Amino acid sequence: MNRYQRHIQLDDFGTESQKKLAAARVLVIGAGGLGCPVLMQLAAMGVGCLGIVDGDRIELTNLHRQHLYAEKHIGLMKAEVAGEVIKSMNSEVKVVVFPIFVHEKNIFSVFQDFDIIVDGTDQIYTRYLIDDVCIATNKPWVYGAVYQYEGQVSVFNVQNKETPHYRDLFPDPDKNTGAVSCNEAGVLGLVPNLIGLLMANEVVKYIVDSEDLLSGKLLHYHLKNNRQHIFHIQKNKTNTFHPDKKTIENTNYQVMCLKKVLNPSSAWQKTLSDNSKAILVDVREVGEQPLLNNIPHQNIPLSSLENNQNFFDRYEEIFFVCLSGHRSRQAMLWAKNNLPEKSVNHVEGGVFEILEYYQHV
Amino acid sequence: MKVIPFGKITDIIPGEIHIQNGYTSWSDLKQFLFEQYPALQNESFMIAINTTLLNSDQNIFLAETDEVSLLPPFSGG
């Protein structure tokens, strides 16, 4: 009996579509909340080649939603574990593992051998990067994103430059800095799994040439009330910004997605350089991207502040920072209650404000 | 007409609101929303009139029966 017998017996699927799946090469960027369900579905359904990109390690707080991983995997590389689990699920699938984060310089070589790209990332700037690279290399990509109890799905760049892109949905990279990741906002475990299934569905539909792709449409799903909306994305005719490979490689997408006007009165810049009793504390989880390499700071995750209260004894002024200003605000409120004698503040623009500043000094 | 907040906008406008006194354009409605919910001015979002997404800077005429959705960028994954 054929493994895919139940596919083949579907009249409008059949051997033909199954062969198309077997010949497809799909790259999944991010093996987290969205990437796990996408990979599991595509592997089980018989997609021939799956690329898995993720430079992150598995953490305890991933397990409620990232079902490729078990407790014994904590601390291991996501891409490597995902690759092993996928192979054990379906030995016919060719798996290519990239235990790295994509960035402007490596993304073209990572994309090279794949026909369709799936976005399972947790950041806005990588979506602009994926969008631009897909246009430059003429590849479609399936977009998904979640927030707490809601999620959305679309397919971009199906017919190169003719169909809508991510920039037609959110045109201004520098106006999206308020968007928050799952680490910051929290997310119900079901949400990325449901959205991941819908994303895998779009991948399969694209591969088998099915009609009614979510190209030019944004599907939005709210799990609390089961309400679905499909919005139509209009192609912005005035947007002709289609950077080539060289331009992309020389652009810093993290900086591109910064608010253009940084708060000039940001006190942290002056205080941290003038006062040796001042400290910058990154309250994100250990290893969360982007790293503040070569920038003096201490990493204490928000959830560990309580246990590290003694650390602050030697400081008078504390500046908290996180990705978007959400967790750092909570840290600031904690410190105001628990360290009343200290001067506390936070960096509203998050780590990108810090990175932008240090690039120019 | 009905205004539907999505994602992070629900921190500011907790649920759907029905507006009786007919605003005839998005810019009038936007002004009303900014007065009622000042924090909205600091957020970036797209708007959809019924099922069509527009840039929130675009002005457009509204009908009494229109649904106006406020969609901020989503980034979680």
Interface residues (C-beta under 8 A of the other chain):
Chain A: G30 G32 G33 L34 G35 D119 G120 T121 D122 Q123 I124 R127 G144 A145 V146 Y147 Q148 E150 G151 Q152 L169 F170 P171 D172 K175 N176 G178 A179 V180 S181 C182 A185 V187 P192 L218 H220 H222 H229 I230 F231 H232 I233 Q234 N236
Chain B: F6 G7 K8 N42 E43 S44 M46 A48 T51 T52 L53 L54 N55 S69 L71 P72 P73 F74 S75 G76 G77
